[in-house]
Amino acid sequence: MIRDEQEIAAGVDRVWALTVDVERWPELTPTVTSVQRLDDGPLGVGSRARVKQPAQRAAVWTVSRFEPGVAFEWGTRVGSVRMVGAHHLEAVEGGTRNVLTVELSGIGSGLVERLVGRRVREAIATENLGFKRSAEAVADGAT
């Protein structure tokens, strides 16, 4: 499993609001080019979105776990490899611990992780810093 953790000086509610506003992610991080929801209504289990990232084909991600204010997980398949991206939030003194993970499974997942694991690790670290900057800017009264 590939993992990144950030302590964010903002409440869980603020970080969660940014997390579930997936169509806004391109404003938060350069690792996401576009996100298009493929259904209406609030994000929840079964919700789908087409996500485009730099130097990658667009992929449809489907929400598999949704616990408001706690966890959001979604997955996609690239060939025989299943990717599950997760956002786990925990209230801590002074704010929120935001943990992002990517887990690969299926035939060839070990090879894929060895080939692109470093880039994925860097990407989720960049994403997490984007959540941190945005949440803290709002908490400080900016933007």
N, CA, C and O of each residue as an XYZ file, in Angstrom:
572
protein
N       0.849     -1.182      0.000
C       0.000      0.000      0.000
C       0.891      1.240      0.000
O       1.902      1.302      0.699
N       0.493      2.208     -0.791
C       1.191      3.483     -0.878
C       0.409      4.457      0.003
O      -0.817      4.522     -0.075
N       1.128      5.217      0.845
C       0.443      6.012      1.870
C       1.109      7.368      2.061
O       2.330      7.493      1.965
N       0.275      8.400      2.337
C       0.785      9.711      2.726
C      -0.121     10.257      3.821
O      -1.343     10.117      3.765
N       0.494     10.874      4.804
C      -0.239     11.429      5.943
C       0.154     12.884      6.151
O       1.334     13.233      6.095
N      -0.845     13.731      6.390
C      -0.613     15.152      6.670
C      -1.431     15.561      7.881
O      -2.579     15.146      8.039
N      -0.831     16.379      8.733
C      -1.571     17.042      9.803
C      -2.020     18.386      9.230
O      -1.200     19.161      8.738
N      -3.313     18.656      9.295
C      -3.878     19.872      8.715
C      -4.492     20.705      9.834
O      -5.291     20.206     10.626
N      -4.113     21.971      9.888
C      -4.612     22.886     10.922
C      -5.971     23.435     10.517
O      -6.145     24.641     10.337
N      -6.925     22.531     10.377
C      -8.313     22.879     10.059
C      -9.176     21.715     10.535
O      -8.712     20.579     10.625
N     -10.415     22.009     10.833
C     -11.315     20.979     11.334
C     -11.656     19.911     10.296
O     -11.550     20.129      9.089
N     -12.067     18.759     10.804
C     -12.440     17.644      9.935
C     -13.534     18.061      8.956
O     -13.501     17.661      7.793
N     -14.499     18.856      9.409
C     -15.597     19.265      8.518
C     -15.072     19.993      7.290
O     -15.554     19.763      6.182
N     -14.084     20.872      7.475
C     -13.520     21.619      6.344
C     -12.742     20.704      5.407
O     -12.890     20.789      4.187
N     -11.918     19.834      5.971
C     -11.138     18.913      5.139
C     -12.078     17.961      4.409
O     -11.871     17.663      3.233
N     -13.104     17.488      5.097
C     -14.074     16.584      4.467
C     -14.790     17.279      3.306
O     -14.996     16.674      2.254
N     -15.167     18.540      3.491
C     -15.852     19.281      2.419
C     -14.977     19.335      1.165
O     -15.477     19.163      0.053
N     -13.682     19.572      1.339
C     -12.771     19.581      0.189
C     -12.639     18.185     -0.421
O     -12.563     18.037     -1.641
N     -12.612     17.177      0.428
C     -12.438     15.790     -0.029
C     -13.583     15.351     -0.929
O     -13.356     14.743     -1.975
N     -14.794     15.651     -0.532
C     -15.949     15.158     -1.298
C     -16.339     16.072     -2.455
O     -17.195     15.711     -3.262
N     -15.731     17.233     -2.548
C     -15.979     18.136     -3.679
C     -15.001     17.761     -4.802
O     -14.142     18.556     -5.181
N     -15.148     16.545     -5.321
C     -14.159     15.977     -6.240
C     -13.994     16.803     -7.515
O     -12.899     16.847     -8.076
N     -15.045     17.448     -7.975
C     -14.922     18.240     -9.200
C     -14.033     19.475     -9.004
O     -13.604     20.090     -9.980
N     -13.762     19.831     -7.769
C     -12.899     20.979     -7.474
C     -11.428     20.561     -7.311
O     -10.558     21.428     -7.226
N     -11.141     19.282     -7.266
C      -9.768     18.825     -7.047
C      -8.747     19.450     -7.994
O      -7.635     19.740     -7.554
N      -9.067     19.674     -9.281
C      -8.062     20.295    -10.154
C      -7.600     21.673     -9.658
O      -6.501     22.108    -10.004
N      -8.413     22.361     -8.860
C      -8.005     23.644     -8.277
C      -7.033     23.441     -7.116
O      -6.271     24.347     -6.776
N      -7.060     22.256     -6.511
C      -6.275     21.993     -5.303
C      -4.911     21.385     -5.592
O      -3.975     21.553     -4.810
N      -4.796     20.678     -6.713
C      -3.570     19.929     -6.964
C      -3.277     19.807     -8.461
O      -4.198     19.630     -9.259
N      -2.009     19.899     -8.842
C      -1.645     19.731    -10.252
C      -1.685     18.276    -10.707
O      -1.481     17.992    -11.888
N      -1.946     17.352     -9.785
C      -1.963     15.929    -10.142
C      -3.316     15.473    -10.681
O      -3.473     14.314    -11.066
N      -4.288     16.375    -10.711
C      -5.609     16.065    -11.265
C      -5.952     17.147    -12.282
O      -6.045     18.327    -11.944
N      -6.139     16.729    -13.531
C      -6.453     17.663    -14.612
C      -7.933     18.012    -14.644
O      -8.299     19.179    -14.785
N      -8.790     16.987    -14.511
C     -10.232     17.219    -14.509
C     -10.947     16.069    -13.813
O     -10.475     14.933    -13.790
N     -12.110     16.408    -13.244
C     -12.986     15.409    -12.636
C     -14.395     15.742    -13.088
O     -14.873     16.861    -12.903
N     -15.055     14.758    -13.682
C     -16.433     14.945    -14.138
C     -17.311     13.896    -13.469
O     -17.156     12.699    -13.712
N     -18.233     14.350    -12.625
C     -19.187     13.429    -11.998
C     -20.064     12.828    -13.089
O     -20.477     13.527    -14.014
N     -20.345     11.548    -12.982
C     -21.160     10.851    -13.968
C     -22.563     10.572    -13.454
O     -23.340      9.863    -14.094
N     -22.883     11.136    -12.293
C     -24.212     10.984    -11.715
C     -24.548     12.254    -10.944
O     -23.693     13.118    -10.747
N     -25.780     12.359    -10.516
C     -26.242     13.540     -9.793
C     -26.334     13.246     -8.302
O     -26.245     12.096     -7.871
N     -26.510     14.291     -7.539
C     -26.702     14.145     -6.103
C     -25.390     14.128     -5.349
O     -24.311     14.225     -5.933
N     -25.509     14.003     -4.034
C     -24.299     14.003     -3.215
C     -23.460     12.751     -3.481
O     -23.981     11.708     -3.877
N     -22.156     12.880     -3.254
C     -21.241     11.761     -3.408
C     -21.597     10.695     -2.378
O     -21.889     11.013     -1.225
N     -21.572      9.444     -2.791
C     -21.865      8.334     -1.887
C     -21.511      7.023     -2.556
O     -21.053      7.013     -3.698
N     -21.717      5.916     -1.857
C     -21.413      4.601     -2.413
C     -22.142      4.439     -3.745
O     -23.345      4.679     -3.846
N     -21.396      4.030     -4.752
C     -21.937      3.858     -6.092
C     -21.731      5.056     -7.002
O     -21.861      4.930     -8.220
N     -21.412      6.221     -6.436
C     -21.154      7.407     -7.262
C     -19.947      7.147     -8.154
O     -19.002      6.457     -7.770
N     -20.004      7.721     -9.357
C     -18.903      7.531    -10.312
C     -18.438      8.880    -10.849
O     -19.206      9.835    -10.958
N     -17.144      8.917    -11.180
C     -16.576     10.140    -11.768
C     -15.468      9.746    -12.734
O     -14.736      8.782    -12.511
N     -15.365     10.511    -13.805
C     -14.270     10.338    -14.760
C     -13.149     11.277    -14.327
O     -13.331     12.493    -14.269
N     -11.985     10.697    -14.024
C     -10.846     11.463    -13.517
C      -9.733     11.425    -14.553
O      -9.330     10.357    -15.013
N      -9.246     12.602    -14.911
C      -8.113     12.723    -15.837
C      -6.936     13.264    -15.058
O      -7.039     14.273    -14.360
N      -5.811     12.573    -15.191
C      -4.575     12.992    -14.545
C      -3.506     13.170    -15.617
O      -3.561     12.520    -16.661
N      -2.532     14.047    -15.364
C      -1.495     14.287    -16.370
C      -0.808     12.983    -16.803
O      -0.508     12.120    -15.979
N      -0.572     12.865    -18.100
C       0.139     11.726    -18.700
C      -0.559     10.387    -18.483
O       0.073      9.334    -18.563
N      -1.866     10.427    -18.208
C      -2.638      9.196    -18.045
C      -3.950      9.317    -18.801
O      -4.446     10.415    -19.053
N      -4.494      8.170    -19.154
C      -5.833      8.154    -19.740
C      -6.847      8.453    -18.647
O      -6.612      8.174    -17.471
N      -7.969      9.021    -19.048
C      -9.051      9.231    -18.087
C      -9.536      7.865    -17.605
O      -9.564      6.901    -18.371
N      -9.913      7.792    -16.343
C     -10.415      6.548    -15.761
C     -11.686      6.850    -14.983
O     -11.820      7.919    -14.388
N     -12.612      5.910    -14.989
C     -13.836      6.054    -14.211
C     -13.607      5.401    -12.847
O     -13.264      4.223    -12.750
N     -13.805      6.195    -11.807
C     -13.645      5.747    -10.430
C     -15.033      5.622     -9.801
O     -15.886      6.487     -9.995
N     -15.256      4.543     -9.048
C     -16.537      4.280     -8.411
C     -16.356      4.218     -6.893
O     -15.486      3.503     -6.395
N     -17.182      4.972     -6.166
C     -17.101      5.010     -4.705
C     -17.570      3.674     -4.131
O     -18.656      3.191     -4.456
N     -16.735      3.085     -3.273
C     -17.052      1.795     -2.656
C     -17.268      1.903     -1.147
O     -17.859      1.013     -0.536
N     -16.794      2.976     -0.560
C     -16.981      3.204      0.887
C     -17.161      4.692      1.100
O     -16.442      5.509      0.525
N     -18.132      5.036      1.937
C     -18.417      6.437      2.194
C     -18.957      6.581      3.608
O     -20.109      6.244      3.882
N     -18.119      7.084      4.499
C     -18.514      7.363      5.877
C     -18.276      8.850      6.100
O     -17.133      9.262      6.299
N     -19.332      9.666      6.072
C     -19.169     11.115      6.162
C     -18.254     11.544      7.309
O     -18.430     11.136      8.458
N     -17.274     12.377      6.963
C     -16.339     12.904      7.937
C     -15.258     11.942      8.375
O     -14.397     12.304      9.176
N     -15.287     10.707      7.858
C     -14.341      9.678      8.308
C     -13.555      9.071      7.152
O     -12.324      9.064      7.174
N     -14.259      8.562      6.143
C     -13.561      7.845      5.071
C     -14.337      7.889      3.770
O     -15.567      7.888      3.741
N     -13.565      7.929      2.695
C     -14.096      7.898      1.332
C     -13.111      7.066      0.531
O     -11.921      7.380      0.484
N     -13.601      6.006     -0.101
C     -12.747      5.157     -0.925
C     -13.418      4.949     -2.270
O     -14.638      4.822     -2.371
N     -12.578      4.917     -3.304
C     -13.102      4.616     -4.626
C     -12.064      3.853     -5.407
O     -10.877      3.873     -5.081
N     -12.528      3.170     -6.456
C     -11.602      2.337     -7.204
C     -11.843      2.390     -8.691
O     -12.888      2.832     -9.167
N     -10.839      1.921     -9.410
C     -10.898      1.793    -10.860
C     -10.062      0.588    -11.259
O      -9.312      0.045    -10.448
N     -10.191      0.184    -12.483
C      -9.418     -0.938    -12.997
C      -8.636     -0.472    -14.212
O      -9.176      0.183    -15.104
N      -7.348     -0.822    -14.234
C      -6.494     -0.562    -15.386
C      -5.973     -1.917    -15.824
O      -5.062     -2.472    -15.210
N      -6.563     -2.451    -16.898
C      -6.232     -3.812    -17.307
C      -6.631     -4.785    -16.212
O      -7.778     -4.785    -15.762
N      -5.684     -5.619    -15.779
C      -5.978     -6.603    -14.736
C      -5.719     -6.068    -13.333
O      -5.914     -6.781    -12.348
N      -5.280     -4.816    -13.238
C      -4.923     -4.239    -11.937
C      -6.064     -3.374    -11.413
O      -6.573     -2.499    -12.113
N      -6.448     -3.633    -10.189
C      -7.466     -2.840     -9.496
C      -6.744     -1.832     -8.614
O      -5.833     -2.190     -7.867
N      -7.156     -0.566     -8.706
C      -6.593      0.499     -7.864
C      -7.694      1.021     -6.956
O      -8.796      1.320     -7.415
N      -7.398      1.130     -5.680
C      -8.338      1.715     -4.726
C      -7.644      2.886     -4.058
O      -6.599      2.729     -3.427
N      -8.234      4.059     -4.203
C      -7.738      5.263     -3.554
C      -8.613      5.563     -2.353
O      -9.838      5.477     -2.434
N      -7.989      5.916     -1.240
C      -8.751      6.161     -0.013
C      -8.327      7.462      0.650
O      -7.168      7.872      0.591
N      -9.298      8.089      1.277
C      -9.109      9.302      2.077
C      -9.662      8.977      3.462
O     -10.853      8.702      3.608
N      -8.811      9.009      4.463
C      -9.229      8.745      5.845
C      -8.903      9.977      6.676
O      -7.773     10.465      6.657
N      -9.889     10.475      7.402
C      -9.733     11.672      8.213
C      -9.924     11.329      9.681
O     -10.763     10.503     10.043
N      -9.129     11.981     10.513
C      -9.226     11.771     11.958
C      -8.992     13.110     12.647
O      -8.031     13.819     12.350
N      -9.888     13.440     13.570
C      -9.705     14.655     14.352
C      -8.531     14.443     15.301
O      -8.447     13.429     15.993
N      -7.626     15.419     15.319
C      -6.486     15.393     16.229
C      -6.388     16.782     16.857
O      -7.012     17.735     16.390
N      -5.599     16.880     17.917
C      -5.418     18.184     18.548
C      -4.878     19.171     17.521
O      -3.837     18.931     16.908
N      -5.576     20.262     17.338
C      -5.138     21.289     16.400
C      -5.640     21.104     14.979
O      -5.291     21.894     14.101
N      -6.457     20.072     14.725
C      -6.976     19.921     13.366
C      -7.338     18.512     12.967
O      -8.073     17.809     13.662
N      -6.793     18.113     11.812
C      -7.176     16.848     11.178
C      -5.947     16.105     10.695
O      -5.026     16.702     10.137
N      -5.939     14.803     10.911
C      -4.938     13.948     10.266
C      -5.600     13.423      8.994
O      -6.623     12.742      9.054
N      -5.008     13.746      7.840
C      -5.537     13.320      6.547
C      -4.603     12.252      5.985
O      -3.432     12.518      5.711
N      -5.125     11.059      5.818
C      -4.325      9.941      5.320
C      -4.859      9.538      3.956
O      -6.025      9.168      3.818
N      -3.998      9.613      2.951
C      -4.342      9.181      1.601
C      -3.587      7.899      1.307
O      -2.400      7.782      1.613
N      -4.286      6.930      0.707
C      -3.638      5.674      0.339
C      -4.062      5.271     -1.063
O      -5.134      5.644     -1.540
N      -3.197      4.502     -1.710
C      -3.518      3.842     -2.965
C      -3.087      2.391     -2.801
O      -1.948      2.102     -2.436
N      -4.011      1.492     -3.075
C      -3.711      0.069     -2.985
C      -3.950     -0.573     -4.343
O      -4.997     -0.379     -4.960
N      -2.976     -1.334     -4.794
C      -3.062     -2.040     -6.065
C      -3.244     -3.523     -5.793
O      -2.619     -4.076     -4.888
N      -4.105     -4.168     -6.582
C      -4.304     -5.605     -6.438
C      -4.595     -6.196     -7.819
O      -4.878     -5.474     -8.775
N      -4.519     -7.505     -7.896
C      -4.791     -8.189     -9.152
C      -3.511     -8.631     -9.834
O      -2.403     -8.341     -9.382
N      -3.693     -9.334    -10.925
C      -2.566     -9.872    -11.690
C      -1.697     -8.726    -12.200
O      -2.181     -7.823    -12.882
N      -0.427     -8.771    -11.867
C       0.510     -7.747    -12.313
C       0.622     -6.547    -11.406
O       1.390     -5.629    -11.696
N      -0.132     -6.525    -10.302
C      -0.118     -5.340     -9.443
C       1.247     -5.108     -8.796
O       1.653     -3.960     -8.613
N       1.951     -6.165     -8.453
C       3.281     -6.006     -7.862
C       4.241     -5.341     -8.824
O       4.997     -4.446     -8.446
N       4.208     -5.784    -10.073
C       5.075     -5.192    -11.096
C       4.698     -3.723    -11.324
O       5.572     -2.860    -11.409
N       3.403     -3.447    -11.421
C       2.954     -2.066    -11.634
C       3.408     -1.189    -10.470
O       3.866     -0.066    -10.686
N       3.288     -1.684     -9.248
C       3.702     -0.882     -8.096
C       5.206     -0.614     -8.124
O       5.652      0.479     -7.775
N       5.980     -1.605     -8.536
C       7.428     -1.374     -8.637
C       7.751     -0.352     -9.728
O       8.674      0.448     -9.578
N       6.993     -0.378    -10.821
C       7.257      0.533    -11.934
C       6.810      1.971    -11.658
O       7.512      2.918    -12.014
N       5.650      2.133    -11.029
C       5.091      3.481    -10.869
C       4.866      3.879     -9.414
O       4.337      4.959     -9.149
N       5.252      3.042     -8.484
C       5.002      3.317     -7.067
C       5.559      4.647     -6.605
O       4.893      5.381     -5.875
N       6.786      4.969     -7.025
C       7.395      6.233     -6.607
C       6.587      7.424     -7.114
O       6.366      8.385     -6.378
N       6.145      7.362     -8.376
C       5.339      8.463     -8.937
C       3.997      8.581     -8.218
O       3.527      9.687     -7.949
N       3.383      7.440     -7.907
C       2.103      7.467     -7.200
C       2.305      8.054     -5.803
O       1.498      8.865     -5.348
N       3.369      7.650     -5.129
C       3.676      8.169     -3.787
C       3.844      9.698     -3.843
O       3.305     10.419     -3.003
N       4.591     10.178     -4.835
C       4.780     11.623     -5.001
C       3.453     12.324     -5.309
O       3.192     13.419     -4.812
N       2.624     11.684     -6.130
C       1.338     12.287     -6.503
C       0.416     12.417     -5.299
O      -0.199     13.466     -5.111
N       0.305     11.372     -4.476
C      -0.620     11.502     -3.344
C      -0.060     12.458     -2.284
O      -0.829     13.102     -1.571
N       1.257     12.556     -2.175
C       1.842     13.543     -1.264
C       1.509     14.957     -1.751
O       1.177     15.828     -0.947
N       1.597     15.184     -3.058
C       1.249     16.483     -3.639
C      -0.227     16.787     -3.420
O      -0.591     17.910     -3.072
N      -1.082     15.777     -3.626
C      -2.520     15.962     -3.412
C      -2.805     16.323     -1.963
O      -3.594     17.224     -1.680
N      -2.158     15.616     -1.054
C      -2.408     15.867      0.362
C      -1.957     17.276      0.752
O      -2.621     17.940      1.548
N      -0.841     17.732      0.199
C      -0.404     19.107      0.454
C      -1.410     20.114     -0.101
O      -1.617     21.177      0.485
N      -2.033     19.779     -1.228
C      -3.073     20.640     -1.790
C      -4.272     20.755     -0.862
O      -4.811     21.845     -0.667
N      -4.693     19.618     -0.285
C      -5.790     19.658      0.690
C      -5.381     20.500      1.897
O      -6.168     21.302      2.398
N      -4.152     20.312      2.357
C      -3.642     21.057      3.513
C      -3.661     22.563      3.247
O      -4.199     23.331      4.044
N      -3.072     22.979      2.124
C      -3.028     24.413      1.787
C      -4.437     25.010      1.700
O      -4.702     26.074      2.259
N      -5.324     24.326      1.004
C      -6.680     24.854      0.810
C      -7.447     24.913      2.122
O      -8.094     25.920      2.411
N      -7.388     23.865      2.911
C      -8.123     23.834      4.168
C      -7.592     24.865      5.144
O      -8.366     25.534      5.827
N      -6.273     24.997      5.215
C      -5.688     25.959      6.140
C      -5.918     27.391      5.684
O      -6.081     28.277      6.522
N      -5.936     27.641      4.386
C      -6.211     28.985      3.879
C      -7.615     29.420      4.280
O      -7.816     30.564      4.690
N      -8.581     28.522      4.166
C      -9.959     28.837      4.547
C     -10.034     28.994      6.066
O     -10.707     29.894      6.568
N      -9.345     28.119      6.791
C      -9.366     28.197      8.258
C      -8.781     29.526      8.735
O      -9.210     30.066      9.755
N      -7.799     30.053      7.993
C      -7.173     31.333      8.338
C      -7.990     32.524      7.852
O      -7.650     33.671      8.144
N      -9.073     32.259      7.109
C      -9.917     33.326      6.613
C      -9.583     33.802      5.215
O     -10.221     34.730      4.718
N      -8.588     33.187      4.556
C      -8.251     33.544      3.176
C      -9.189     32.792      2.249
O      -9.878     31.862      2.669
N      -9.210     33.200      0.985
C      -9.993     32.609     -0.090
C     -11.253     31.958      0.383
O     -12.010     31.418     -0.424
